[in-house]
Amino acid sequence: MKKFLFLLSLTLCTYYSNAQDNPSNLKMDAKNPFFEKFKTPKGTPPFDLIKKENYKPAFVKGIAEQAKEINTIVNNKSAATFDNTVLALDESGEILDRVSSVFGAIRGADSDDDIQKIAEEISPLLSEHNDNIYLNEKLFKRIKAVYDDSLSSNRTTEQKRLIDKYYKAFIRSGIALNNAEKDRLRTINKELSLLSLSFGKNLLAETNNYQLVIDNKQDLAGLPDDVIQTAAQTAKSKGLDGKWVFTLSKPSWLPFLQYADNRALREKLYKAMYNRCNNNNQYDNKQVISNIVNLRLEKANLLGYKNHADYVLAETMAKTPENVFGLLNKLWEYALPQAKKEAADLQQMIDRDGGNFKLESWDWWYYTEKLRKEKYSLDEESIRPYFMVDNVRDGAFYVANKLYGITFKPFKDVSVYEKDVQVFEVLDADGSYIGVLYLDYFPRPGKRNGAWMSSFQKQSIKNGEFIHPIIYNVGNFAMPTEDKPSLLTLEQVTTLFHEFGHGLHGLLSNVNYNGLSGTAVSRDFVELPSQIFEHWALHPDVLKVYAKHYQTGETIPESLVKKMEEAANFNQGFETTELVAAAILDMKWHVISEKEEFDVDQFEKDRMNEIGLISEIIPRYKSTYFAHIFDGGYSAGYYSYLWSEVLDADAFEAFVEKGVFDRTTGQSFRDNILSKGGSEDPMILYKKFRGAEPNPIYLLKNRGFVK
C-alpha cells in the first residue's frame, strides 16, 4: 500500500506531560544521542549509537524542553508578534522532533515487542502534551492577536498560511470549549491514541503469526521457480528446511494467488489475508474499530461538527462529504459495469476449462493472469526479469535528473537501522547539496505491510540557516533469493516510483517554516507529487533506459513494451472497483452521526450491498486491517488517492503536450508544486502550474473508461 502518513499521529502529538513536575523522570544518560543535534555527516541519525533505552528519556526531556519553550512564549511581556509567538511555536520542540522522527521510522519499519511497549507508554503522554499546547488559553490569546493583526498587516503569503494553520489548529483542537468539555476531549484523545496503537499492534501480530506451510511439492504446481525458491528460503529461516512457507506479506501471498493451481490452498491463504484481526482472538480489531468510530464521532460533535468526516474534510480540497461521494459515485458508475464484464470473462474461462464452480474473490488473480496471457501473450513472469529493484530505483533517479537536474550519489559514511537500507546524497544541477534519501525496500518481521515516505528531518530555514531535508522511502518488495536479485512486479514498479514522488516532495521543498514544509499539505493534494511520478514508471522512453534483463543486460524488447501498453488498462474495472469500494467504506464509517455498538462485519456487508459490490470482489482493505483509516492519517481520507488522480492525470498532460522530459515544464512543476509545500492554497499552486483547474476527463482516460 502507498501510504506515507503513518507518522502523522505520532509526530503531530508532541507532548507536555508531568516531566517538569517530577525531576526523577529526568534522570537520564547525558550521552543520549537525541539530546543534541546529531554530530554526523549531514546530520543523519546515528543509528550505531541509538539504543532502545534512549527513546523514552529523550521523549521525556523533549517534552520538558518544549514545555519551557511554550512557557517562554506565554510569559513574554512584549506584544504578540509573528516572530515571538507563531514562529517561536513552529520552531519549538527540537529534541521531541528528533526522537519522534526516528522512533516513528523504527516503529513502522523495524519494530519488536520493546518498541511496541515504548509506543504504548509514550502515546498517552504525547496526547496529553498536544492537548496542553492547543488547549492553552494564554498561548491561544497570543496566537489570535497575531491572527487578527495578519488580516490587515503586510504579511507574506507564507506567513499568513502559517498563522492561519496554527490558529485553526487551536480552534480544531477545542480551545473554545468549556472546561468540562476540554477534560472530556483530553480523555478522548488519549483513548484514541491507545486504540490506534492497539489496532496496528494487532495487525502486525496477526500478519506475522500466520504461515501457510506446504510439504507436498505437488501443491506448488503453477508457481514460478523464484516464488518457490523464496518460499523455501522463508521456510528455512523459520527452521522448516525442506518445506515451503507463504506468509501474509503481499510479496508472498499475491504471487501464490496469481499462479498456484491448487484452488483450495489459494482460498485458504486468501481468507487468512482478508480475515486478519477478525478471528475472535486476542488480535481481533472489531471492538477497537467500534470504539474508535464512536470516539471520533463524539470528538467531532464536541467540536461542533455533525460527524468525523465533516470535521476532517473542512481542511481539505474536497471540503464536504457530499463532494467526496460525488467523485466516488461518478467513478463507481464507470468501474462497476466494467468489473462485472471482467467477472463474466473470467467465469467464461473457468467454464471453458471445465471448472465446475463459480468465480470467487480468491480466484480473481489466478484467472486474470491466465486471461492476460491469453489476450496479450503477456504474463508478469515474462516481465519481472527486466525489473531488478536497483535498476528500477535508477530509473526513478534518471527521471528526476531529466526533469529537475538532480543527481543521487551513494552515501557511504552513514549508519543505518538495517543492513539492507540504502542511503543517497542528493545534489542539485549545480552540484549544491539538497538532502539525504534513505531507501528501505524489503520485508522483515518487524515491518508493517505497505509502502510509505516520511522524514528524519524536514526542510526549513531557521535563524538564517537552510535546514536540509533527510527523507526516507519504505517498501515491501520481493526479497532476493540465493540465485536471483529482487525482481519487481509492475505494481511494485509503480509503487517504487510513487513513494519516490513523495520523496521528491520532501527533498525539493523550499519554504521558510517547518510547519509548511514538504508534504505538509492537505491529504487530497499530497498524493499529486507521488501519483504524477507513476506516469513515468512504464513510459517507453523511460523503460528503455532502466528496464534491463537481470542476467543478460538486454534492454526490454519493444515487442514486450508494446504488449504492456496494449494491456495497460486490462483488469481496470477490478482495480478501480476495489479501490473505490474501500474509499466508500472509509467514508461510511465516518459519516455516522449516532453512536452505537457496531457489528463491524455486518456494517461492512450492508454498506457494500448498498452500492452493489459484486461478491467476486472485496474492498481493497476490509475494516479489520484497514490501517490507513484506523492506524494512520487517512480517516475520511482514503478517497484522496482518487481526488489527487484528477490532478495528476491532468497535470501529466502538460508533459505530454510539451514532451515527457521537458525541463521547462519540469521546472514549473518543481517551482509551483514540489518546492512550495503548504505555503499557499493548493488550487492556487495547481493553477500556477497548469494555468487552469484540472479536467476530470483525464482520470477517466487514464483508467481506460473513455477514449
Secondary structure, DSSP 8 states (H G I E B T S, - for coil): -B---TTHHHHH-----SGGG-GGGG---TT-GGGS---SGGG---TTT--HHHHHHHHHHHHHHHHHHHHHHHT--S---IIIIIIHHHT--HHHHHHHHHHHHHHHHS--HHHHHHHHHHHHHHHHHHHHHHT-HHHHHHHHHHHHHHTTS---HHHHHHHHHHHHHHHHTTTTS-HHHHHHHHHHHHHHHHHHHHHHHHHHHHHHH--EEE--GGGGTT--HHHHHHHHHHHHHTT-TTSEEE-SSHHHHHHHHHH---HHHHHHHHHHHHTTT-SSSTT--HHHHHHHHHHHHHHHHHTT-SSHHHHHHTTSSS-SHHHHHHHHHHHHHHHHHHHHHHHHHHHHHHHHTT--S---GGGHHHHHHHHHHHHHS--HHHHGGG-BHHHHHHHHHHHHHHHH--EEEE--S---SSTT-EEEEEE-TTS-EEEEEEEE-S--TTS-SSBEEEEEE--EEETTEEE--EEEEE-------SS---B--HHHHHHHHHHHHHHHHHHT---S-GGGSTT-S-HHHHHHHHHHHHHHHT-HHHHHHH-B-TTT--B--HHHHHHHHHTTTTTHHHHHHHHHHHHHHHHHHHS--S-----HHHHHHHHHHHHT--TT---SS-GGG-HHHHSSS-TTTTTHHHHHHHHHHHHHHHHHHH-TT-HHHHHHHIIIIITTTTSS-HHHHHHHHHSS---THHHHHHTTS--
